[in-house]
Amino acid sequence: MLDTPMPGAVKIAFSREPDFFEGLRLQGRWNQVICGSQNDNLTVMGTRSIRPMYINGEPTDFGYLSSLRVSKPYRRTLALARGFDRLKQEHGDGRTKAYLLTIVKYNHETIALLSSGKAGLPTLMPLEKYHTYTVLINKFRGKRSHALDVTIKYGNEYTLTEILNFMNQIGNKRQFYPVYSLEDFEGAFSTTFSLRDFYVAERDGSIVGVIGKWDQSICKQNLICGYHGWLRPFRLIHNILHTITGFNKLPGRGKSFKMFYGSFIAVKDDGPNILAELLEHMYQDHNDGTYDIFCIGFSESDPLRHAMKNFRTLCYQSRPYLAYWDDGKEFVQQLDTNQLIYLELGTL
């Protein structure tokens, strides 16, 4: 993972210290790692995760493919194609009909290979773009109000069941929204997330919005491998001015961002003002220098994306795909394309 950073304006390697498999537990209720090697060297790897998601409004076991990596000396070989050939064999267990897969905008080699239609590779169906916002936290930024008719409370003022019921009530109207349960938060998520990490918007005694502050740094880290383009001089200027502008320094090569994710998003009637108010409280609770940034993601047509307009952000794009073989063709054709898409950034 360290030797295969992701390209882009900020080149990032996704470290998984101290135990790769501890971080993997966050991705799905069932996980599998597929690796290829040559001469005792790891050449290719990827993970296959299964968890229940809402598909056309119904809980359905669905797949997610992640951590696709090819060692640099083997990128122009058949290593990745052979990895997918093994994945196709494993797919024969019938756990799911199809998979989500996200590829960052600048990863042209992977996009070209997986879209080539070569024998054994799955069919890829592109979905709408996914926008990941990196919010730069500033300790001098004043608090702003966005939804004056709601009260924001912490999750421990409710029961976990109350919050999960609301999340699933909203989530079943969105394609690929995870079906969350007590098992998730009392099991795999319990070392990285607590009930107090939820922020809940309430109106007239009823929950109308939820977001979670998810810090996964004890098992997942994003290490900086370099800045490119305009971000290189921007970082130098930013770091010179950081003491008077209220931002933390942007970390140098080999250092990691102190960060968390805005996760488990559910908002009644897709109201961006409610989400903005939740984000505002979460932001103000963590602008003491403990964190440099937090990240949050939305599909391109998601109205909740408008909640980001009052925050200082850097945004990068990726493209989600549905990956499937012949046995999943009918399943994919039946997907309701009118539903908004939700992807949980904390598990991508």
Helices and strands as residue ranges (DSSP letters): E 10-15, H 20-24, E 30-38, E 41-55, E 58-70, G 72-74, H 79-91, E 99-104, H 108-114, E 123-126, E 130-136, E 151-154, G 155-157, H 160-171, E 177-178, H 182-186, G 195-197, E 198-203, E 206-214, E 221-227, H 231-245, E 259-267, G 268-270, H 272-285, E 293-299, G 303-310, E 313-324, G 326-328, H 329-333, G 345-347
